[in-house]
Amino acid sequence: MGQETVYVARQPIFNRTQKVFAYELLFRNDFSNVYAALDGDQATTKVINNSFLIFGIETLTAGKRAFINFTANSLINDIPSLLPQELVAVEILEDVFPDENIVSACKKLKSKGYLIVLDDFIFKPVYEPFVKLADIIKVDFLSTSHQERIDLIERCKEYPIKFLAEKVETHEEFQQALKEGFSYFQGYFFCKPLMMSSKTLPEYKMNHLQILQEIHKPELEFNTIESIIKRDVSLSYKLLKFINSPLFGFRNRISSLRQALTLLGQKEVAKWISIIALKNVADDKPGELILSSLIRARFAESLASGKVLQQKINNAFLMGMFSHIDALLDRPLQEILEEISLDEEIKHALLETRNNRLLLLYKLIKSYEEADWEAHSLYVREIGIKEKDVLQAYRESLSWAHDLLLIS
């Protein structure tokens, strides 16, 4: 009997300055059953096995803590203690009852240095033993009112507890949670524009936006590319730094832009210049935003390299890379795309205005990120990508993107 696979996605958890504090790991066992069909203890065991033994926790969380859900049985059986306390937050599900055995198990974990997190918490007197042990309480921002959240924080003020607002979807909600006293935030607010209206860009962002506009013109020639790069000293330096990194594996050092252009070719150079320009545009944004763009780009490229989209590999990469451009520039997506000479297929996919295989790939990637496994299963079947290839591509994309940011 073959090894059973667990599919793991992750969602960032931010602190008050929008730096990544941790990642919550979201999982399912395969693409034939939704998560609800899994036995809770089995699911916990599988995600631990997959995260720490198969994926490698460093690949999944890059040294940040992993928030993992634990059931009552897994707590009683001391399963969390099999994992390194500095890399794990023990998330207690809302349906776990604080009986004597559970509370004893949690006290033991707390004494060993594990973070204790209460998931989807709504206060009831019976849960007081958990409150006394908790380091972090997670509150569903969508299903609770302002007053309910304030009351909860006030009720727990005698304990050294920090609060995490989950399902924070807009910057307005993020600001509201900040005002209410939350310390951590989870949701997709970070990848949405601050305002959907035209605004004046700083000069350095305008320069890099112009580079993005020029570098993807279909009639572009090597001489023009070279002149674009030379126009920005940091661009020249960073491009040569990338090319001489282990990512490319050239035996001899590349010392000139012309040499780089000759070895890589126009499309590859345009891709790497785009990465550098986007990173420069994103210097005042949460680091997770450019990381997510790079993961999406590599994820899309890897999946496209299979039989189904082999002729669209470069388009797939660019689609992923530009998928957060509206949030990076705080401008409407359509307005930005009108200024950049991307292939029309990429624009239609990003705007979701015309069905094509690139759009299906885009939806597949987003559903994986959001752990919307039911929708993801449909896209996998519709595109015709093998399930194991999705898992492998995601894992490789995380590692590649993190390595790339370290180089830069």
FENHU-V368814 format. One record per residue. RES is the residue in three letters. SS is DSSP state (alpha for helix, beta for strand, coil for the rest). Layout:
# FENHU-V368814
res = <RES	RES>
ss = <SS	SS>
This chain:
# FENHU-V368814
res = <MET	GLY	GLN	GLU	THR	VAL	TYR	VAL	ALA	ARG	GLN	PRO	ILE	PHE	ASN	ARG	THR	GLN	LYS	VAL	PHE	ALA	TYR	GLU	LEU	LEU	PHE	ARG	ASN	ASP	PHE	SER	ASN	VAL	TYR	ALA	ALA	LEU	ASP	GLY	ASP	GLN	ALA	THR	THR	LYS	VAL	ILE	ASN	ASN	SER	PHE	LEU	ILE	PHE	GLY	ILE	GLU	THR	LEU	THR	ALA	GLY	LYS	ARG	ALA	PHE	ILE	ASN	PHE	THR	ALA	ASN	SER	LEU	ILE	ASN	ASP	ILE	PRO	SER	LEU	LEU	PRO	GLN	GLU	LEU	VAL	ALA	VAL	GLU	ILE	LEU	GLU	ASP	VAL	PHE	PRO	ASP	GLU	ASN	ILE	VAL	SER	ALA	CYS	LYS	LYS	LEU	LYS	SER	LYS	GLY	TYR	LEU	ILE	VAL	LEU	ASP	ASP	PHE	ILE	PHE	LYS	PRO	VAL	TYR	GLU	PRO	PHE	VAL	LYS	LEU	ALA	ASP	ILE	ILE	LYS	VAL	ASP	PHE	LEU	SER	THR	SER	HIS	GLN	GLU	ARG	ILE	ASP	LEU	ILE	GLU	ARG	CYS	LYS	GLU	TYR	PRO	ILE	LYS	PHE	LEU	ALA	GLU	LYS	VAL	GLU	THR	HIS	GLU	GLU	PHE	GLN	GLN	ALA	LEU	LYS	GLU	GLY	PHE	SER	TYR	PHE	GLN	GLY	TYR	PHE	PHE	CYS	LYS	PRO	LEU	MET	MET	SER	SER	LYS	THR	LEU	PRO	GLU	TYR	LYS	MET	ASN	HIS	LEU	GLN	ILE	LEU	GLN	GLU	ILE	HIS	LYS	PRO	GLU	LEU	GLU	PHE	ASN	THR	ILE	GLU	SER	ILE	ILE	LYS	ARG	ASP	VAL	SER	LEU	SER	TYR	LYS	LEU	LEU	LYS	PHE	ILE	ASN	SER	PRO	LEU	PHE	GLY	PHE	ARG	ASN	ARG	ILE	SER	SER	LEU	ARG	GLN	ALA	LEU	THR	LEU	LEU	GLY	GLN	LYS	GLU	VAL	ALA	LYS	TRP	ILE	SER	ILE	ILE	ALA	LEU	LYS	ASN	VAL	ALA	ASP	ASP	LYS	PRO	GLY	GLU	LEU	ILE	LEU	SER	SER	LEU	ILE	ARG	ALA	ARG	PHE	ALA	GLU	SER	LEU	ALA	SER	GLY	LYS	VAL	LEU	GLN	GLN	LYS	ILE	ASN	ASN	ALA	PHE	LEU	MET	GLY	MET	PHE	SER	HIS	ILE	ASP	ALA	LEU	LEU	ASP	ARG	PRO	LEU	GLN	GLU	ILE	LEU	GLU	GLU	ILE	SER	LEU	ASP	GLU	GLU	ILE	LYS	HIS	ALA	LEU	LEU	GLU	THR	ARG	ASN	ASN	ARG	LEU	LEU	LEU	LEU	TYR	LYS	LEU	ILE	LYS	SER	TYR	GLU	GLU	ALA	ASP	TRP	GLU	ALA	HIS	SER	LEU	TYR	VAL	ARG	GLU	ILE	GLY	ILE	LYS	GLU	LYS	ASP	VAL	LEU	GLN	ALA	TYR	ARG	GLU	SER	LEU	SER	TRP	ALA	HIS	ASP	LEU	LEU	LEU	ILE	SER>
ss = <coil	coil	coil	coil	coil	coil	beta	beta	beta	beta	beta	beta	beta	beta	coil	coil	coil	coil	coil	beta	beta	beta	beta	beta	beta	beta	beta	beta	coil	coil	coil	coil	coil	coil	alpha	alpha	alpha	coil	coil	alpha	alpha	alpha	alpha	alpha	alpha	alpha	alpha	alpha	alpha	alpha	alpha	alpha	alpha	alpha	alpha	coil	alpha	alpha	alpha	alpha	alpha	coil	coil	coil	beta	beta	beta	beta	beta	beta	coil	alpha	alpha	alpha	alpha	alpha	coil	coil	alpha	alpha	alpha	alpha	coil	coil	alpha	alpha	alpha	beta	beta	beta	beta	beta	coil	coil	coil	coil	coil	coil	coil	alpha	alpha	alpha	alpha	alpha	alpha	alpha	alpha	alpha	alpha	alpha	alpha	coil	coil	coil	beta	beta	beta	beta	coil	coil	coil	coil	coil	coil	alpha	alpha	alpha	alpha	alpha	alpha	alpha	alpha	alpha	coil	coil	beta	beta	beta	beta	beta	coil	coil	coil	coil	coil	alpha	alpha	alpha	alpha	alpha	alpha	alpha	alpha	alpha	alpha	coil	coil	coil	coil	coil	coil	beta	beta	beta	beta	beta	coil	coil	coil	coil	alpha	alpha	alpha	alpha	alpha	alpha	alpha	alpha	alpha	alpha	coil	coil	coil	beta	beta	beta	coil	coil	alpha	alpha	alpha	coil	coil	coil	coil	coil	coil	coil	coil	coil	coil	coil	alpha	alpha	alpha	alpha	alpha	alpha	alpha	alpha	alpha	alpha	alpha	alpha	alpha	coil	coil	coil	coil	coil	coil	alpha	alpha	alpha	alpha	alpha	alpha	alpha	alpha	alpha	coil	coil	alpha	alpha	alpha	alpha	alpha	alpha	alpha	alpha	alpha	alpha	alpha	coil	coil	coil	coil	coil	coil	coil	coil	coil	coil	coil	coil	coil	alpha	alpha	alpha	alpha	alpha	alpha	alpha	alpha	coil	alpha	alpha	alpha	alpha	alpha	alpha	alpha	alpha	alpha	alpha	alpha	alpha	alpha	alpha	alpha	alpha	coil	coil	coil	coil	coil	alpha	alpha	alpha	alpha	alpha	alpha	alpha	alpha	alpha	alpha	alpha	alpha	alpha	alpha	alpha	alpha	alpha	alpha	coil	coil	alpha	alpha	alpha	alpha	alpha	alpha	alpha	alpha	alpha	alpha	alpha	alpha	alpha	alpha	alpha	coil	coil	coil	alpha	alpha	alpha	alpha	alpha	coil	coil	coil	alpha	alpha	alpha	alpha	alpha	alpha	alpha	coil	coil	coil	coil	alpha	alpha	alpha	alpha	alpha	alpha	alpha	alpha	coil	coil	coil	coil	coil	alpha	alpha	alpha	alpha	alpha	alpha	alpha	alpha	alpha	alpha	alpha	alpha	alpha	coil	coil	coil	alpha	alpha	alpha	alpha	alpha	alpha	alpha	alpha	alpha	alpha	alpha	coil	coil	coil	alpha	alpha	alpha	alpha	alpha	alpha	alpha	alpha	alpha	alpha	alpha	alpha	alpha	alpha	alpha	alpha	alpha	alpha	alpha	alpha	alpha	coil>
